[in-house]
Amino acid sequence: MTPGLPLSRCTGCGTGFFPHRLICPRCGEASWQTDRVEAGVVEQMTTVRYAAGRDQWEPRYIACVRTSEGQVINAGLEEPLPEQTAVKLFDRDGCPIARRALG
C-alpha cells in the first residue's frame, strides 16, 4: 500500500481532483500536475455485506472522507470508524483506503 492518494492539480486554477479529470470543471484547462493527499476526516460511514463466493456474509466498511485538500472521496476502511475521525489515506492498487490516524 502506498501512502497518500494521487491528486491531479489543475495548472490553470490550482484546484485538486481525485480521481483524475480530463478537463478542469472549474476553468476548462486540460493541463495537470500530480500531487498527493495524505489525510482526511470521516464524514459518513456505511457497512456493506458481501458473500464473494462464500456461504457466510462478511462486512465491508466504506466512508465518505473529506480530504485535507477539501475533496470528498469514497474510501474503504479496515475497521468501522465514527464520524469526524481523522484518517490517513493510502492507495491500494488504485483503490483509496483510509486508516485511523494515530497521534
MARTITOR-319145 format. One record per atom (N, C-alpha, C, O): residue number from 0; residue in three letters; atom name; x, y, z. Coordinates in steps of 0.2 Angstrom, whole numbers. Layout:
<pts>
   pos   code   site      xx      yy      zz
   NUM    Ala     CA       X       Y       Z
...
</pts>
This chain:
<pts>
   pos   code   site      xx      yy      zz
     0    Met      N       4      -6       0
     0    Met     CA       0       0       0
     0    Met      C       4       6       0
     0    Met      O       9       7       4
     1    Thr      N       3      11      -4
     1    Thr     CA       7      17      -5
     1    Thr      C       3      23      -1
     1    Thr      O      -3      24      -1
     2    Pro      N       7      26       3
     2    Pro     CA       4      32       7
     2    Pro      C       2      37       3
     2    Pro      O       5      39      -2
     3    Gly      N      -4      40       4
     3    Gly     CA      -7      45       0
     3    Gly      C     -10      43      -6
     3    Gly      O     -10      37      -8
     4    Leu      N     -14      48      -9
     4    Leu     CA     -18      46     -15
     4    Leu      C     -15      51     -20
     4    Leu      O     -14      57     -18
     5    Pro      N     -15      49     -26
     5    Pro     CA     -13      54     -32
     5    Pro      C     -18      59     -33
     5    Pro      O     -24      58     -34
     6    Leu      N     -16      66     -32
     6    Leu     CA     -21      71     -33
     6    Leu      C     -19      75     -39
     6    Leu      O     -13      77     -40
     7    Ser      N     -24      76     -44
     7    Ser     CA     -22      79     -50
     7    Ser      C     -24      87     -49
     7    Ser      O     -29      88     -47
     8    Arg      N     -19      91     -49
     8    Arg     CA     -20      98     -48
     8    Arg      C     -20     102     -55
     8    Arg      O     -15     102     -59
     9    Cys      N     -25     106     -56
     9    Cys     CA     -25     110     -62
     9    Cys      C     -20     115     -62
     9    Cys      O     -19     119     -57
    10    Thr      N     -16     116     -68
    10    Thr     CA     -11     121     -68
    10    Thr      C     -14     128     -70
    10    Thr      O     -11     133     -69
    11    Gly      N     -20     128     -72
    11    Gly     CA     -24     134     -73
    11    Gly      C     -26     138     -67
    11    Gly      O     -25     144     -66
    12    Cys      N     -30     134     -63
    12    Cys     CA     -33     137     -57
    12    Cys      C     -31     134     -50
    12    Cys      O     -32     137     -45
    13    Gly      N     -27     129     -50
    13    Gly     CA     -24     126     -44
    13    Gly      C     -29     121     -40
    13    Gly      O     -27     119     -35
    14    Thr      N     -35     120     -43
    14    Thr     CA     -39     115     -39
    14    Thr      C     -37     108     -40
    14    Thr      O     -35     106     -45
    15    Gly      N     -38     104     -35
    15    Gly     CA     -36      97     -35
    15    Gly      C     -42      93     -35
    15    Gly      O     -47      94     -33
    16    Phe      N     -41      87     -39
    16    Phe     CA     -46      82     -40
    16    Phe      C     -44      75     -39
    16    Phe      O     -38      74     -41
    17    Phe      N     -48      71     -36
    17    Phe     CA     -47      64     -36
    17    Phe      C     -54      61     -37
    17    Phe      O     -59      63     -34
    18    Pro      N     -55      57     -42
    18    Pro     CA     -50      54     -47
    18    Pro      C     -48      59     -52
    18    Pro      O     -51      65     -52
    19    His      N     -43      58     -56
    19    His     CA     -41      62     -62
    19    His      C     -46      64     -66
    19    His      O     -51      60     -68
    20    Arg      N     -46      70     -69
    20    Arg     CA     -51      73     -74
    20    Arg      C     -47      74     -80
    20    Arg      O     -41      76     -80
    21    Leu      N     -51      74     -86
    21    Leu     CA     -48      76     -92
    21    Leu      C     -47      83     -93
    21    Leu      O     -42      86     -95
    22    Ile      N     -53      87     -91
    22    Ile     CA     -53      94     -91
    22    Ile      C     -55      97     -85
    22    Ile      O     -60      94     -81
    23    Cys      N     -53     102     -82
    23    Cys     CA     -54     105     -76
    23    Cys      C     -62     108     -76
    23    Cys      O     -63     112     -81
    24    Pro      N     -66     106     -72
    24    Pro     CA     -73     108     -72
    24    Pro      C     -73     115     -70
    24    Pro      O     -79     119     -71
    25    Arg      N     -68     118     -67
    25    Arg     CA     -68     125     -64
    25    Arg      C     -66     130     -69
    25    Arg      O     -70     135     -70
    26    Cys      N     -61     128     -73
    26    Cys     CA     -58     133     -78
    26    Cys      C     -57     131     -85
    26    Cys      O     -56     135     -89
    27    Gly      N     -58     124     -86
    27    Gly     CA     -58     122     -93
    27    Gly      C     -51     120     -95
    27    Gly      O     -50     117    -101
    28    Glu      N     -46     121     -91
    28    Glu     CA     -39     119     -93
    28    Glu      C     -38     112     -93
    28    Glu      O     -42     108     -90
    29    Ala      N     -34     109     -97
    29    Ala     CA     -33     102     -98
    29    Ala      C     -25     100     -96
    29    Ala      O     -23      95     -99
    30    Ser      N     -22     104     -92
    30    Ser     CA     -15     103     -90
    30    Ser      C     -15     102     -83
    30    Ser      O     -18     106     -79
    31    Trp      N     -11      97     -81
    31    Trp     CA     -11      95     -74
    31    Trp      C      -4      93     -71
    31    Trp      O       0      92     -75
    32    Gln      N      -4      94     -65
    32    Gln     CA       2      92     -61
    32    Gln      C       0      87     -56
    32    Gln      O      -6      87     -54
    33    Thr      N       4      82     -54
    33    Thr     CA       2      77     -49
    33    Thr      C       5      79     -42
    33    Thr      O      11      80     -41
    34    Asp      N       0      79     -37
    34    Asp     CA       2      80     -30
    34    Asp      C       0      74     -27
    34    Asp      O      -3      69     -30
    35    Arg      N       0      73     -20
    35    Arg     CA      -3      68     -16
    35    Arg      C      -6      71     -10
    35    Arg      O      -4      76      -7
    36    Val      N     -12      68      -8
    36    Val     CA     -16      70      -2
    36    Val      C     -15      64       2
    36    Val      O     -17      58       0
    37    Glu      N     -14      65       9
    37    Glu     CA     -12      60      13
    37    Glu      C     -17      60      19
    37    Glu      O     -17      55      23
    38    Ala      N     -21      65      20
    38    Ala     CA     -25      65      27
    38    Ala      C     -32      67      25
    38    Ala      O     -34      70      20
    39    Gly      N     -37      65      30
    39    Gly     CA     -44      67      29
    39    Gly      C     -48      66      36
    39    Gly      O     -45      64      41
    40    Val      N     -54      67      35
    40    Val     CA     -59      66      41
    40    Val      C     -65      62      38
    40    Val      O     -68      64      33
    41    Val      N     -67      57      42
    41    Val     CA     -73      53      40
    41    Val      C     -79      58      41
    41    Val      O     -80      60      46
    42    Glu      N     -83      58      36
    42    Glu     CA     -89      62      36
    42    Glu      C     -95      58      37
    42    Glu      O    -100      59      41
    43    Gln      N     -95      52      34
    43    Gln     CA    -100      47      35
    43    Gln      C     -97      40      33
    43    Gln      O     -93      39      29
    44    Met      N    -100      35      37
    44    Met     CA     -98      28      36
    44    Met      C    -104      23      35
    44    Met      O    -109      25      38
    45    Thr      N    -103      18      31
    45    Thr     CA    -108      13      30
    45    Thr      C    -105       6      30
    45    Thr      O     -99       6      28
    46    Thr      N    -109       1      31
    46    Thr     CA    -107      -6      31
    46    Thr      C    -110      -9      25
    46    Thr      O    -116      -9      25
    47    Val      N    -107     -12      21
    47    Val     CA    -109     -16      16
    47    Val      C    -107     -24      17
    47    Val      O    -102     -25      19
    48    Arg      N    -112     -28      16
    48    Arg     CA    -111     -35      17
    48    Arg      C    -111     -39      10
    48    Arg      O    -115     -37       6
    49    Tyr      N    -106     -43       9
    49    Tyr     CA    -105     -47       3
    49    Tyr      C    -103     -54       4
    49    Tyr      O    -100     -55      10
    50    Ala      N    -104     -58      -1
    50    Ala     CA    -103     -65       0
    50    Ala      C     -97     -67      -4
    50    Ala      O     -93     -71      -1
    51    Ala      N     -95     -64      -9
    51    Ala     CA     -89     -66     -13
    51    Ala      C     -88     -73     -14
    51    Ala      O     -82     -75     -13
    52    Gly      N     -93     -77     -16
    52    Gly     CA     -92     -84     -17
    52    Gly      C     -92     -88     -10
    52    Gly      O     -90     -94     -10
    53    Arg      N     -94     -85      -5
    53    Arg     CA     -94     -89       2
    53    Arg      C    -101     -90       4
    53    Arg      O    -105     -87       2
    54    Asp      N    -102     -94       9
    54    Asp     CA    -108     -95      12
    54    Asp      C    -110     -90      17
    54    Asp      O    -115     -89      19
    55    Gln      N    -104     -87      20
    55    Gln     CA    -105     -83      25
    55    Gln      C    -104     -75      23
    55    Gln      O     -99     -74      20
    56    Trp      N    -109     -71      25
    56    Trp     CA    -108     -64      23
    56    Trp      C    -103     -61      28
    56    Trp      O    -102     -62      34
    57    Glu      N     -99     -56      25
    57    Glu     CA     -94     -53      29
    57    Glu      C     -95     -45      28
    57    Glu      O     -96     -43      22
    58    Pro      N     -94     -41      33
    58    Pro     CA     -94     -34      32
    58    Pro      C     -89     -31      29
    58    Pro      O     -83     -33      29
    59    Arg      N     -90     -25      25
    59    Arg     CA     -85     -21      22
    59    Arg      C     -87     -14      24
    59    Arg      O     -93     -12      24
    60    Tyr      N     -82     -10      26
    60    Tyr     CA     -84      -3      28
    60    Tyr      C     -82       2      23
    60    Tyr      O     -76       2      20
    61    Ile      N     -86       7      21
    61    Ile     CA     -85      12      16
    61    Ile      C     -86      19      19
    61    Ile      O     -91      19      23
    62    Ala      N     -82      24      18
    62    Ala     CA     -83      30      21
    62    Ala      C     -83      36      16
    62    Ala      O     -79      35      11
    63    Cys      N     -86      41      17
    63    Cys     CA     -85      47      13
    63    Cys      C     -80      51      17
    63    Cys      O     -81      52      23
    64    Val      N     -75      53      14
    64    Val     CA     -69      56      18
    64    Val      C     -68      63      15
    64    Val      O     -67      63       9
    65    Arg      N     -68      68      19
    65    Arg     CA     -66      75      16
    65    Arg      C     -58      75      17
    65    Arg      O     -56      75      23
    66    Thr      N     -55      76      12
    66    Thr     CA     -48      76      12
    66    Thr      C     -45      83      15
    66    Thr      O     -49      88      15
    67    Ser      N     -39      83      16
    67    Ser     CA     -36      89      19
    67    Ser      C     -36      95      13
    67    Ser      O     -35     101      15
    68    Glu      N     -37      93       7
    68    Glu     CA     -37      97       1
    68    Glu      C     -45      99       0
    68    Glu      O     -46     104      -4
    69    Gly      N     -49      96       3
    69    Gly     CA     -56      98       3
    69    Gly      C     -61      94      -2
    69    Gly      O     -67      95      -2
    70    Gln      N     -58      89      -5
    70    Gln     CA     -62      84      -9
    70    Gln      C     -65      79      -5
    70    Gln      O     -63      78       1
    71    Val      N     -71      77      -7
    71    Val     CA     -75      72      -3
    71    Val      C     -74      65      -8
    71    Val      O     -76      65     -14
    72    Ile      N     -71      60      -5
    72    Ile     CA     -70      54      -9
    72    Ile      C     -73      48      -5
    72    Ile      O     -74      48       1
    73    Asn      N     -74      43      -9
    73    Asn     CA     -76      37      -5
    73    Asn      C     -70      32      -4
    73    Asn      O     -66      32      -9
    74    Ala      N     -69      30       2
    74    Ala     CA     -63      26       3
    74    Ala      C     -65      20       7
    74    Ala      O     -70      20      11
    75    Gly      N     -62      14       6
    75    Gly     CA     -63       8      10
    75    Gly      C     -60       9      17
    75    Gly      O     -55      13      18
    76    Leu      N     -63       6      22
    76    Leu     CA     -60       7      29
    76    Leu      C     -58      -1      31
    76    Leu      O     -61      -5      29
    77    Glu      N     -53      -1      35
    77    Glu     CA     -51      -8      38
    77    Glu      C     -55      -9      44
    77    Glu      O     -55     -15      46
    78    Glu      N     -58      -4      47
    78    Glu     CA     -62      -5      53
    78    Glu      C     -68       0      53
    78    Glu      O     -67       5      50
    79    Pro      N     -73      -1      57
    79    Pro     CA     -78       4      57
    79    Pro      C     -75      10      61
    79    Pro      O     -72       9      66
    80    Leu      N     -77      16      58
    80    Leu     CA     -74      22      62
    80    Leu      C     -80      27      62
    80    Leu      O     -84      28      58
    81    Pro      N     -80      31      68
    81    Pro     CA     -86      36      69
    81    Pro      C     -84      42      65
    81    Pro      O     -79      43      63
    82    Glu      N     -90      46      64
    82    Glu     CA     -89      52      60
    82    Glu      C     -84      57      64
    82    Glu      O     -83      57      70
    83    Gln      N     -80      61      60
    83    Gln     CA     -76      66      62
    83    Gln      C     -69      63      65
    83    Gln      O     -65      66      68
    84    Thr      N     -68      56      63
    84    Thr     CA     -62      53      65
    84    Thr      C     -56      55      60
    84    Thr      O     -58      55      53
    85    Ala      N     -51      57      62
    85    Ala     CA     -45      59      57
    85    Ala      C     -42      53      55
    85    Ala      O     -41      48      58
    86    Val      N     -41      53      48
    86    Val     CA     -38      47      45
    86    Val      C     -32      48      40
    86    Val      O     -32      54      38
    87    Lys      N     -28      43      39
    87    Lys     CA     -23      44      34
    87    Lys      C     -25      40      28
    87    Lys      O     -29      35      29
    88    Leu      N     -24      42      22
    88    Leu     CA     -26      39      16
    88    Leu      C     -20      35      12
    88    Leu      O     -14      37      13
    89    Phe      N     -22      30       9
    89    Phe     CA     -17      26       6
    89    Phe      C     -20      23      -1
    89    Phe      O     -26      23      -2
    90    Asp      N     -16      22      -5
    90    Asp     CA     -18      19     -12
    90    Asp      C     -16      11     -12
    90    Asp      O     -10      10     -12
    91    Arg      N     -21       7     -12
    91    Arg     CA     -20       0     -13
    91    Arg      C     -23      -2     -20
    91    Arg      O     -28      -3     -21
    92    Asp      N     -18      -3     -24
    92    Asp     CA     -19      -5     -31
    92    Asp      C     -24       0     -35
    92    Asp      O     -29      -3     -38
    93    Gly      N     -24       6     -34
    93    Gly     CA     -29      11     -37
    93    Gly      C     -35      12     -33
    93    Gly      O     -39      16     -35
    94    Cys      N     -36       9     -27
    94    Cys     CA     -42      10     -23
    94    Cys      C     -40      14     -17
    94    Cys      O     -35      12     -13
    95    Pro      N     -44      19     -15
    95    Pro     CA     -42      23      -9
    95    Pro      C     -44      19      -3
    95    Pro      O     -50      16      -2
    96    Ile      N     -40      19       2
    96    Ile     CA     -41      16       8
    96    Ile      C     -39      21      14
    96    Ile      O     -35      25      13
    97    Ala      N     -43      21      19
    97    Ala     CA     -42      26      25
    97    Ala      C     -41      22      31
    97    Ala      O     -45      17      32
    98    Arg      N     -36      24      35
    98    Arg     CA     -35      21      41
    98    Arg      C     -35      26      47
    98    Arg      O     -33      32      45
    99    Arg      N     -37      25      53
    99    Arg     CA     -37      29      58
    99    Arg      C     -30      32      59
    99    Arg      O     -25      29      59
   100    Ala      N     -30      39      59
   100    Ala     CA     -23      42      60
   100    Ala      C     -21      42      68
   100    Ala      O     -25      43      72
   101    Leu      N     -15      40      69
   101    Leu     CA     -13      39      76
   101    Leu      C      -9      45      78
   101    Leu      O      -5      48      74
   102    Gly      N     -10      47      84
   102    Gly     CA      -7      53      87
   102    Gly      C     -10      59      85
   102    Gly      O      -7      64      87
</pts>
